[in-house]
Amino acid sequence: MRATVLPLLLAAALAAPGATAGTGTRDAFFVSTCGFSHRSPDDPIVHPRAPGFSHDHSFVGNVSTDAFSTAASLRRAGTTCIPKADRAAYWAPTLLADGKPVAPLEATIYYRRLTAAPVRPFPPGLRMVAGDSHAVRPQPASVTFWDCSLLKTTFYGPNGGASGAVTPAASSEVPTCPPKAELQLHVRFPECWDGGRLDSRDHRSHMAYAAGGRCPAGHPVALPALELVYRYPARATDGAHVVMLSSGGQHSGHADFVNAWDERELARLVRRCLDEYAYCRAETNLG
C-alpha cells in the first residue's frame, strides 16, 4: 500500500473541498487510506449468508469480509487501512475492462463534517449502502461520479504531460484520463441517522442526506459524512472496448460500509477532527 504522510497530506488538501455553502461549518475531516484486499461475489449486507449470490465486489479495509461477516467477526480481523484502528468493511462493484477485473490501487475514505450540529461517531455495527446498483442513467453527482486523480495531474502539470490533454471534470461515465493520472470512482454516503436502527430492510431508510447543513427531522443524528474514493490505474482501461462495473454499465456506482472501527479511536477522531476542528489531515496516516 502506497501510504506515506506527505502523499496523504497532499491528497487531502487537494481532493477534500471545504464544507458546502450554508452549513456554517469549516473544513473538517480525517482520512483512512485502505489497500485493496480481495474480490468475491459476496455482499454481507444485501445477501448475508449467501456466498456467490452477488455481483463481484472489490473489498478494501477489513481483510475478512465475506457473505458471513458480522460486526463481531470484523472487529477480530485485520485491515489494509491506515490507521489500523479502522477495521471497517468497505466494498464497491468491481471495475471491468473488456470483461477482465481491474483491481483498485487503493481507496481513500474521507470522514467529513457537513452539518452544523455536533457529529457523533458511527454506532458499532452500523451498516449502510450508497448509490444505486441498478442505475442505467446518471445518478446525482452528489452521490457518485467518476473523475481523474487531482494529485497526479497536479504533480505532472495540468495536462498530465501530454500536449493538449485536459483533465476531465466529474463525470457520470468513465473518463479518459491523461498520462500519470489515475481513474477514480467516488461514492458519498448519507450522514444523518435515525438514532435507532443499525440497518433497515432496504439498507437505506435508516439514513438520510443533510440539506443546508441540517439533518431531517426523522434522521436527527449527525454522523461523519463518509466518501469512498476508489483509485484505479487508468492505463488498465486504455484501449478497452467495454469498460463497466460488475453491477452493470458505468452508471451503477455504489458502495457498502459496515462499521467495525475501534470505538475509542473513532470517538477521539470525531471529537478532535470534526467537532474541535483540529488539524487532522495526516494524523490518521500515522498508524
C-alpha angles and dihedrals in degrees: 000000000000100000122145129149097248097051092046092048091050093044091051093048092049102037104036112079123201123265116296117268115276098022094104090223131119129228100293123161147122130205144218120203111207129186125220111274111178148316129240141146090250132118116179092190104046098025107024117185090005107108116198093012097110135067112267118287133195110221127206129178114021110054095207100057113137140133091289098049120133131179089258095050091048092052089056094052135080129256141217089214132107114240094051089213086075104087093153120136117240126178142166135179114284117258113236128199111192087338095307118118118246112206117217115247088222141309131247114209117199120203106197140175110231100158133079091226121083113271124240123206118256109273113248111274097014111161127196143161127211128193130023117278090194097051115132094173130052115290122217111287087228086071107033141353144149128241143148122267115272095204096061096042089049092053094046098038132269092291097043091245095296115117111245095004116133125199107244118236124228109315138184088221132053107277128214103249124211121247116291091019125111130222115246134197115199124198121179121202127210115264103203121086130197089229097237119051124069089197139359136213092265092033088235114064094076087064134054139179120252121242121210091352094305131107117229119257094253092053103037101158115095114216130176113292102240121208120182116202116189114196122204133182102262090210089067090071097040111118094005114140095210124029115179146137121262088243089062136280125354098286099065097086112154140141141200133219135192116185113231099147121143096267098220094049094046090050090050093050093047092050096043102036104030106028102029094036094228118170100267105152094115101016095095092053092070095084 
